[in-house]
Amino acid sequence: MSDNEPGFETLAVHAGGAPDPATGARQTPVYQTTSFVFDDAEHAASLFNLQVPGFIYSRLTNPTVSALEERCAALEGGVGSTAAASGHAAQILALFPLMHPGDEIIAANKLYGGSINQMGHSYRKFSWGAKFVDPDDPENFRRAASDKTKAFFIESLANPGGVVTDMAAIAEIAHDIGVPLIVDNTMATPYLCRPFEHGADIVVHSTTKFLSGNGTAIGGMVVDSGTFDWMQNDKFPSLSKPAPEYHNLTFAETFGELSFTIYGHAIGLRDLGAAQSPMNAFLTLLGIETLPLRMEKHCSNALSVAQHLSNHAAVDWVSYAGLETDKYYALGQRYLPKGAGAVMTVGLKGGYDAGVKLVETVELFSHLANIGDSRSLVIHPASTTHRQLTEEQLSAAGAGAEVVRLSIGIETPADIIADLDQALARANN
Amino acid sequence: MEALKYEDSYVKSILADVKTIAMVGASTNWNRPSYFAMKYLQTKGYRVIPVNPVVAGQELLGEAVWSSLDEIDEPIDMVDIFRNAKAAGPITDAAIEIGAKVVWMQFGVINHEAAARAEAAGLRVVMDRCPKVEYARLNGELSWNGFNSKVISSKRRKL
């Protein structure tokens, strides 16, 4: 290509996916192998010393997985990525270079319920803390921060509440106190929102959702912008001080803007072991080729459904940032101008019972715990995904008893609406 | 500060034209960045001549270490500077003096005045980059570690 920047659709098809150098295969091959031979002992030593790039073992790097990493980095406008076995694994991998026992993150209280559980409970086993604050007022992050704070964590578009956060304002506060802003961009995808353009430093994904797009493969991704200066303070010794586990090599000095991603592979994946399988990376690469087309259709279908439901007699309210009446419409226009995504929450007048009845009577919709499939999906969070949360956490996360979450697929919009209408009619009886 | 931007075609032509590199600030310590770069560039077929007065006379990766650029008794195509921005000034002048064709300053090393002098003397200049990283990026090797090479092509890459 010329020296001009390729467009998003071109990157979605091509980035990381050049023809295979060994065979000329045009589609990225599935390198289903655990290990890679060394040329000689010297080559092996150079690889283990991180002095030359190359493949050693698929827990660290694998050609199919790296193709996916490069594609995600290109789509987000980042410098590099580390793939993980799942979105949850990606969150741990993103924090691993930053955190030591006793450190903490400040996270939005409007997050996917699974993330709140992971951060609020399991992180404690590493002696990592998590404080949750209402992101509607960005200053809440500054108020909660301490000298143990190592990162802020938000979702660009929160699951399931349809909450859009003022990312640029939160990024500014993070940089004031010298920590990175980590943004979970799963619900928006880089097609709708590119957090690095709004000051974020690290992006995490559950690639399981819209990136893979067909409900085939579990996976996660950590993308680094390469712009955060790890040497600016003493908060991040894993990157800015000599690493005893690597013969006192200093990652930030040796690898510059690449250091966070090198650490993610050389230490994060090496020791945590949550690598993505080549087959899942292949399926996700296939999915991403059509991401722009699917996201357009997801968004236009979701807007039609949201408009229809907001005038429906059985519906109390609809939370979808694409509706002009929505609390987050203005922020949505700023951060997600191409569309407010596929996911919305709907408050049913019939409460908990109506929610349970609805998920049991839909025909086209699938009742399951996922979002971002090409198929329309529905779940009643209070009786499923968010079951472990307290009443207070449920309402903060936008998942009260009367709430159902819809992930609108790419079917014919009239068929989606007809299925909801028949199910709502029966749920209301 | 605005990030420096170099077209891929410009960097590619430098890496293709250059054969012999004098590396100023080369370290004999195996886990210093310059050692990584020197070792890598050697495996790609470049002759790398280390310059470092502190360890002059010693051997580094099979090459004798020189104490300054003007002592080296063979033609140098490119001077790669592993020193800070201030030191890069006189090193650039020495590079012009010995007839080098390219001055390359490493990550974080930016000296616009020195660059202007070099360009006025007909040299090509790259600042705030690493030739190892650029070589790996442009040849697809950086992609192996999940990095964004920014190269889009449907041509088969050479192995």
Contacts between the chains, C-beta under 8 A, distances in Angstrom:
chain1	res1	chain2	res2	distance
A	1	B	151	7.9
A	1	B	152	4.7
A	1	B	153	6.5
A	3	B	7	4.4
A	3	B	8	6.0
A	3	B	9	6.0
A	6	B	152	5.1
A	10	B	152	6.5
A	11	B	152	7.3
A	14	B	152	4.7
A	14	B	153	7.9
A	14	B	154	7.3
A	15	B	148	7.5
A	15	B	152	6.5
A	16	B	143	6.2
A	18	B	140	6.6
A	18	B	151	7.3
A	18	B	152	7.9
A	18	B	153	5.4
A	18	B	154	7.1
A	18	B	155	7.5
A	18	B	156	7.7
A	18	B	157	5.8
A	19	B	154	6.5
A	19	B	155	7.1
A	19	B	156	4.6
A	19	B	157	7.4
A	20	B	156	7.7
A	21	B	140	6.9
A	21	B	156	6.3
A	21	B	157	4.5
A	21	B	158	7.0
A	21	B	159	5.0
A	22	B	159	6.8
A	24	B	156	5.1
A	26	B	154	7.6
A	46	B	39	6.8
A	46	B	43	7.7
A	49	B	30	7.2
A	49	B	31	7.6
A	50	B	36	7.6
A	51	B	35	7.8
A	51	B	36	4.9
A	51	B	39	5.4
A	51	B	40	6.3
A	52	B	39	7.6
A	52	B	40	5.6
A	52	B	43	6.4
A	53	B	136	5.5
A	53	B	141	4.4
A	53	B	142	6.4
A	53	B	144	4.9
A	53	B	145	5.5
A	54	B	141	7.6
A	54	B	144	6.4
A	55	B	144	6.4
A	61	B	144	6.1
A	61	B	145	6.0
A	61	B	146	7.1
A	63	B	144	7.0
A	65	B	146	7.8
A	66	B	143	5.8
A	66	B	144	5.3
A	66	B	145	6.7
A	66	B	146	5.1
A	67	B	143	7.3
A	69	B	146	3.1
A	69	B	147	7.8
A	70	B	143	4.8
A	70	B	146	6.3
A	70	B	147	6.6
A	70	B	148	5.8
A	70	B	149	6.5
A	73	B	146	6.9
A	73	B	147	6.7
A	73	B	148	3.8
A	74	B	148	5.0
A	74	B	150	7.2
A	78	B	148	6.3
A	79	B	147	6.5
A	79	B	148	5.9
A	80	B	145	6.9
A	80	B	146	5.1
A	80	B	147	4.0
A	80	B	148	6.0
A	81	B	146	4.9
A	81	B	148	7.9
A	82	B	146	6.0
A	83	B	146	7.0
A	246	B	31	7.6
A	247	B	30	7.9
A	247	B	31	5.4
A	248	B	31	6.4
A	249	B	31	4.5
A	253	B	33	6.4
A	254	B	31	7.4
A	254	B	32	7.7
A	254	B	33	4.7
A	254	B	36	6.5
A	256	B	107	4.3
A	256	B	108	7.4
A	256	B	130	7.2
A	256	B	133	7.8
A	257	B	107	7.7
A	258	B	133	7.1
A	258	B	145	7.7
A	258	B	147	6.3
A	261	B	145	6.9
A	261	B	146	5.9
A	261	B	147	6.6
A	262	B	145	6.7
A	264	B	146	8.0
A	265	B	145	6.2
A	265	B	146	6.8
